[in-house]
Amino acid sequence: MKFCPKCGSVMIVVRKEGKLYYQCTRCGYMEPVKKGDSMKIVEKADEKKKVVSTKAVAENRAIMRSKEEIQQEIEEYYEQVLDQLANEY
């Protein structure tokens, strides 16, 4: 793993015009990859090994909230926020 000399953020390897460069993910600083630099190649995960997101799990189990429940939660949230603001002033 390589870090940017300017801002300290992680640098990734990118290919530009057929050459490899380290590029900062934050500020965009670039420097060429030297011949002696070692890099580890990471494989993509198999479909069987992928983690199922919470949205997919919720959809599969049919535990999604109804629009009415969501609207009621939003209204309760707004009431709490307004009460807190009124208490502060």
N, C-alpha and C positions, 0 to 999 in steps of 0.2 A: 504494500500500500504506500502510495506516495502522497505527500502533502504539499500544498501550494506555498512557495516561499514568500508570497505577498500577503495572503490573508489567512493561511493555515488550514484551509478547507481541503477536503479529499479531492485528489485529481484522478481522472479516469483516462483510459486510452481511447483515442479517436483516430480515424484514418482520414487524412485530407490529401488529395492529389496523389494517392498511392503511397504516402508515407505515414508512419505512426507518430503520434504526438500525445504527450500528457496534457490534459486540459482540466483546469480548475472548474469545479461544478458551481462555484459561487461567483468569482470575478472574471472567469474566462481566460486567465493567464495560460499561455501554451509554451511548451518546450519540447524539442524532439526527443524521441525515445532513443537511447544509446544502444549500441550493439550488445554490450555486456549485460544489460538490464534483464533480470529474470521476471517473467510474468506467469501467473497461474491462470489456466483456462478453466472456467467454471461451466459445467454442463447444465442444460435446462432440465427441469424436473419432468418426470414421466406424468402422464395423465393420472395414473393410479396414485402417485405420491403427492399430488397437489392438495392443498388445504382448502376445504370448502368454506366460503365466507359465511358470515352470519345471515346475510340476506338470502343466500341460496338455501341455507338450512331452514330459515323461517318460511320460505315459500314452499319447501318440500313438506313441512309439517303443518302447513295451513294454520299458522298461529299469528297471522298478520292482524293488526288492529284495524277496526273499522274506521271510516272517516269521522263518524260521530265521536268515537273515543279520542281520536287525535285532536279534533276540534275542542273537545272538553278539556283535554290536557293543556292546550294552548291558552284557553281562557283562564284556567286556574293559574298558569304561569304568569300571565299578564296581571292578574289580580295580586299575586304575591309581589311582583315587581313594583306595582303601584303603591301597595301598602308600605314596602320598604322605603320608597322615595318619600312618601308622606311622613314617615317616622323621622327621616333624616332632616327634613325641612320643617 
